[in-house]
Amino acid sequence: MRTIPASELVIHSDGSVFHLHLKPEQLADRVVLVGDPARVTTVASYFDSQECEVSSREFHTITGQYKGKRITVVSHGIGTDNIDIVLNELDALANIDFSTRTIKPEFKQLSLVRIGTSGGLQPFVPIGTYVAAEKSIGFDGVIYFYANSNTVRDADLESELIKQLDWRLSGIWPYVVSADPSLIEQITRNDIIRGTTIAANGFYGPQGRELRLPLTDPELNRKIEAFDYNGRKITNFEMESSSLAGLAALMGHRAMTVCCIIAGRVDNHMNTDYKGSLEKLIETVLDRI
């Protein structure tokens, strides 16, 4: 049995994992993920009781009870690189024995729902819409560092992307992964759109925003908006869904992302006053997770 070295799984002297500063007993099996550390407080305000609160860097965690369910809410900051940190440490908390540094014989599956904000790319996802990332397109490359990524990727959709987008960004190869189907059913029901989401590896150039630097492919967003594969359109941009869905699938966890659309990228509109819409989405996820 492999013993995981201290340099690969860093554990503090108090028994907590390196970045999140959480101990195994502080993690629930149901996990809500949010980007903003302050949003953790918003989500936890719906809890009936709270048992612990931990903050470290951009990672803020509260575990508590909501209508008889034990739930952990964690902030992950911005970007797929942060998801790599958070998901690996959550999995370690659930499935590695910290005292022996060995993998536990019985696997514990986590259900993870990320609640985010997003920019809509189609007329049928206007500002205020909720969109679940049934499929995630990763521009980030995180999943390629892990073995057997081909087992969770949609090769046909990847090939069609390269073809229809006339892909011109050398050194970057987009990948496609699916959210957990049972979790999608559980959370979306019949009132949340099931979409195809791009997880960009940046907010400006990677999402087609041009400030002072010119873009490699100024037409990329137009091609993204026009993409159609067997009736599947690309619905929205965000920055985390691909690594969450892909890594969770490789690990055996259930995971998905659902976003509130706060920007219309086609019509160049932006809603900075989205608090009410997001709070309704938080309540929906807490009720259904």
C-alpha positions as CSV (number, residue, x, y, z in Angstrom):
1,M,0.0,0.0,0.0
2,R,1.4,3.4,-1.1
3,T,2.3,5.9,1.6
4,I,1.7,9.4,0.3
5,P,4.8,11.6,1.0
6,A,4.5,14.7,3.1
7,S,5.6,16.8,0.1
8,E,2.6,15.6,-1.9
9,L,-0.1,15.7,0.7
10,V,0.8,18.6,3.0
11,I,-0.9,18.3,6.4
12,H,-0.5,20.9,9.1
13,S,0.5,20.0,12.7
14,D,-3.2,20.5,13.8
15,G,-4.3,17.7,11.3
16,S,-5.7,20.0,8.7
17,V,-5.0,19.9,5.0
18,F,-2.6,22.5,3.5
19,H,-4.7,25.1,1.6
20,L,-8.2,24.6,3.0
21,H,-7.1,24.2,6.6
22,L,-9.9,21.7,7.0
23,K,-9.8,18.5,9.1
24,P,-11.6,15.4,7.8
25,E,-14.3,15.5,10.4
26,Q,-15.3,19.0,9.3
27,L,-16.3,18.0,5.7
28,A,-19.9,16.9,4.9
29,D,-20.7,14.6,2.0
30,R,-22.8,17.3,0.3
31,V,-20.6,20.3,-0.8
32,V,-21.7,23.7,-2.3
33,L,-18.8,25.5,-4.0
34,V,-18.7,29.2,-4.7
35,G,-16.0,31.5,-6.0
36,D,-16.3,34.5,-3.6
37,P,-15.3,33.9,0.0
38,A,-18.0,36.4,1.1
39,R,-20.6,34.3,-0.7
40,V,-19.9,31.4,1.7
41,T,-21.4,33.6,4.5
42,T,-24.5,34.2,2.3
43,V,-25.0,30.5,1.6
44,A,-24.5,29.6,5.3
45,S,-27.0,32.3,6.4
46,Y,-29.7,29.8,5.2
47,F,-28.3,27.1,7.5
48,D,-30.3,26.1,10.6
49,S,-27.1,25.7,12.5
50,Q,-23.3,26.0,11.9
51,E,-20.7,23.7,13.4
52,C,-17.5,25.1,12.1
53,E,-16.0,28.0,10.1
54,V,-12.5,28.1,8.7
55,S,-10.8,30.7,6.5
56,S,-7.4,30.5,4.8
57,R,-6.5,32.8,1.8
58,E,-9.4,32.7,-0.6
59,F,-10.7,29.5,0.8
60,H,-13.5,30.1,3.3
61,T,-15.5,27.1,4.6
62,I,-18.6,26.7,6.8
63,T,-20.2,23.4,7.6
64,G,-23.7,23.2,9.1
65,Q,-27.2,21.8,9.0
66,Y,-29.9,22.8,6.4
67,K,-33.4,21.2,6.7
68,G,-31.9,18.1,8.2
69,K,-29.0,17.8,5.7
70,R,-25.3,18.3,6.7
71,I,-23.8,20.6,4.1
72,T,-20.3,22.1,3.6
73,V,-19.9,25.4,1.6
74,V,-16.5,26.2,0.4
75,S,-15.1,29.1,-1.7
76,H,-12.6,28.3,-4.3
77,G,-11.6,31.7,-5.8
78,I,-11.3,32.2,-9.5
79,G,-10.0,29.7,-12.1
80,T,-9.6,26.0,-12.9
81,D,-6.2,26.0,-11.2
82,N,-7.9,26.8,-7.9
83,I,-10.4,24.0,-8.6
84,D,-7.5,21.6,-8.9
85,I,-6.4,22.6,-5.4
86,V,-9.9,22.5,-3.8
87,L,-11.0,19.2,-5.4
88,N,-7.9,17.3,-4.6
89,E,-7.9,18.5,-1.0
90,L,-11.6,17.7,-0.6
91,D,-11.1,14.2,-2.0
92,A,-8.1,13.8,0.3
93,L,-10.2,14.8,3.3
94,A,-12.8,12.2,2.3
95,N,-10.6,9.3,1.1
96,I,-7.1,9.5,2.6
97,D,-6.3,8.4,6.2
98,F,-4.3,11.4,7.4
99,S,-2.7,9.4,10.2
100,T,-1.2,6.7,7.9
101,R,-1.1,8.7,4.7
102,T,-2.7,5.9,2.8
103,I,-5.9,5.6,0.8
104,K,-8.9,4.4,2.8
105,P,-10.2,1.0,1.7
106,E,-13.8,2.3,1.4
107,F,-14.4,5.1,-1.0
108,K,-16.6,8.0,0.1
109,Q,-18.4,9.8,-2.7
110,L,-19.0,13.5,-2.5
111,S,-21.8,15.4,-4.2
112,L,-20.5,18.8,-5.3
113,V,-22.5,21.7,-6.8
114,R,-20.8,24.8,-7.8
115,I,-22.9,28.0,-7.9
116,G,-21.5,30.7,-10.1
117,T,-22.1,33.7,-12.3
118,S,-21.7,33.6,-16.1
119,G,-21.9,35.4,-19.4
120,G,-24.6,34.2,-21.7
121,L,-23.8,33.5,-25.4
122,Q,-27.3,32.7,-26.8
123,P,-30.6,34.6,-27.0
124,F,-32.3,31.7,-25.1
125,V,-30.1,32.3,-22.0
126,P,-30.9,36.0,-21.2
127,I,-29.7,37.8,-18.1
128,G,-31.3,36.2,-15.0
129,T,-31.4,32.7,-16.5
130,Y,-30.0,29.7,-14.6
131,V,-27.8,27.4,-16.7
132,A,-26.4,24.1,-15.6
133,A,-23.2,23.0,-17.4
134,E,-24.3,19.6,-18.6
135,K,-21.3,19.6,-20.9
136,S,-18.2,21.7,-20.1
137,I,-15.6,22.8,-22.6
138,G,-12.2,23.4,-21.0
139,F,-9.8,25.9,-22.4
140,D,-7.5,25.3,-19.4
141,G,-5.6,22.1,-19.9
142,V,-5.8,21.0,-16.2
143,I,-7.2,17.5,-16.9
144,Y,-4.4,16.6,-19.3
145,F,-2.0,16.3,-16.3
146,Y,-4.0,13.3,-15.0
147,A,-3.9,9.8,-16.4
148,N,-6.9,8.3,-18.2
149,S,-8.5,11.6,-19.0
150,N,-9.7,10.1,-22.3
151,T,-12.2,7.9,-20.2
152,V,-14.2,11.0,-19.2
153,R,-13.8,13.2,-22.2
154,D,-16.2,13.5,-25.2
155,A,-13.9,12.9,-28.1
156,D,-16.5,13.5,-30.8
157,L,-17.6,16.8,-29.5
158,E,-13.9,17.8,-29.1
159,S,-13.2,17.1,-32.7
160,E,-16.3,19.0,-33.8
161,L,-15.2,22.0,-31.8
162,I,-11.8,22.1,-33.5
163,K,-13.4,21.9,-36.8
164,Q,-16.3,24.4,-36.4
165,L,-14.2,26.9,-34.4
166,D,-11.3,26.6,-37.0
167,W,-9.1,26.4,-34.0
168,R,-6.0,28.7,-34.3
169,L,-4.6,28.8,-30.7
170,S,-1.4,26.7,-31.0
171,G,-0.5,24.8,-27.8
172,I,-4.0,24.7,-26.4
173,W,-6.4,21.9,-27.1
174,P,-9.9,22.2,-25.7
175,Y,-11.4,19.3,-24.0
176,V,-15.1,18.3,-23.2
177,V,-16.4,16.6,-20.1
178,S,-19.9,15.9,-18.7
179,A,-21.3,16.7,-15.4
180,D,-22.6,13.8,-13.3
181,P,-26.0,12.8,-15.0
182,S,-27.7,11.9,-11.8
183,L,-26.8,15.1,-10.1
184,I,-27.9,17.1,-13.2
185,E,-31.3,15.4,-12.9
186,Q,-31.4,16.1,-9.1
187,I,-30.6,19.8,-9.3
188,T,-32.0,21.0,-12.6
189,R,-35.4,19.2,-12.7
190,N,-37.5,21.0,-15.2
191,D,-36.8,24.7,-14.4
192,I,-33.0,25.1,-15.0
193,I,-31.6,25.1,-18.6
194,R,-29.1,22.3,-19.3
195,G,-26.3,23.9,-21.4
196,T,-22.9,23.6,-22.8
197,T,-20.5,25.8,-20.9
198,I,-17.0,27.1,-21.8
199,A,-14.6,27.2,-18.9
200,A,-12.1,29.9,-20.0
201,N,-8.6,30.1,-18.5
202,G,-8.9,33.9,-18.1
203,F,-11.5,36.7,-18.0
204,Y,-10.3,39.0,-20.7
205,G,-8.5,37.6,-23.8
206,P,-9.7,33.9,-23.3
207,Q,-13.3,35.2,-23.3
208,G,-12.8,37.4,-26.3
209,R,-12.5,40.7,-24.4
210,E,-10.1,43.1,-26.0
211,L,-8.6,46.0,-24.0
212,R,-5.1,47.1,-25.1
213,L,-3.8,43.7,-26.3
214,P,-5.0,42.4,-29.6
215,L,-6.5,38.9,-29.8
216,T,-5.0,35.9,-31.6
217,D,-8.4,35.1,-33.1
218,P,-10.8,38.1,-33.0
219,E,-13.5,35.9,-34.6
220,L,-13.4,33.2,-32.0
221,N,-16.5,34.4,-30.0
222,R,-18.5,34.7,-33.2
223,K,-17.6,31.1,-34.1
224,I,-18.4,30.0,-30.6
225,E,-21.9,31.6,-30.8
226,A,-22.5,29.9,-34.1
227,F,-21.4,26.4,-33.0
228,D,-24.0,23.8,-33.5
229,Y,-23.5,20.0,-33.1
230,N,-26.7,17.9,-33.3
231,G,-28.6,20.8,-32.0
232,R,-26.2,21.5,-29.1
233,K,-25.3,25.2,-28.8
234,I,-22.6,26.7,-26.5
235,T,-24.6,28.6,-23.9
236,N,-22.2,30.5,-21.7
237,F,-18.7,31.4,-20.5
238,E,-17.4,30.9,-17.0
239,M,-14.0,29.8,-15.5
240,E,-14.3,26.6,-13.4
241,S,-16.8,24.0,-14.6
242,S,-14.4,21.9,-16.8
243,S,-11.8,21.0,-14.1
244,L,-14.6,20.4,-11.6
245,A,-16.5,18.0,-13.8
246,G,-13.5,16.3,-15.2
247,L,-11.5,15.8,-12.0
248,A,-14.6,14.7,-10.1
249,A,-15.4,12.1,-12.8
250,L,-11.9,10.7,-12.6
251,M,-12.1,10.6,-8.8
252,G,-15.6,9.0,-8.7
253,H,-17.4,12.0,-7.2
254,R,-20.7,13.6,-8.4
255,A,-20.2,17.2,-9.5
256,M,-21.8,19.9,-11.6
257,T,-21.9,23.7,-12.1
258,V,-25.0,25.9,-12.3
259,C,-24.7,29.6,-13.1
260,C,-26.8,32.7,-13.0
261,I,-26.4,34.6,-16.2
262,I,-25.4,38.1,-15.4
263,A,-24.0,39.3,-18.7
264,G,-25.2,39.1,-22.3
265,R,-22.1,38.8,-24.4
266,V,-23.9,39.0,-27.7
267,D,-25.8,42.2,-26.9
268,N,-23.0,43.6,-24.6
269,H,-25.3,44.0,-21.6
270,M,-24.1,43.5,-18.0
271,N,-26.2,43.3,-14.8
272,T,-24.0,44.1,-11.7
273,D,-27.1,44.0,-9.4
274,Y,-27.7,40.3,-9.5
275,K,-27.8,39.6,-5.8
276,G,-31.5,38.7,-5.8
277,S,-31.3,36.2,-8.7
278,L,-28.3,34.6,-7.2
279,E,-29.9,34.2,-3.8
280,K,-32.8,32.4,-5.3
281,L,-30.4,30.0,-7.1
282,I,-28.6,29.4,-3.7
283,E,-31.9,28.4,-2.1
284,T,-32.8,26.1,-5.0
285,V,-29.5,24.3,-4.8
286,L,-29.7,23.9,-1.0
287,D,-33.2,22.5,-1.3
288,R,-32.2,20.0,-3.9
289,I,-28.6,18.9,-3.1
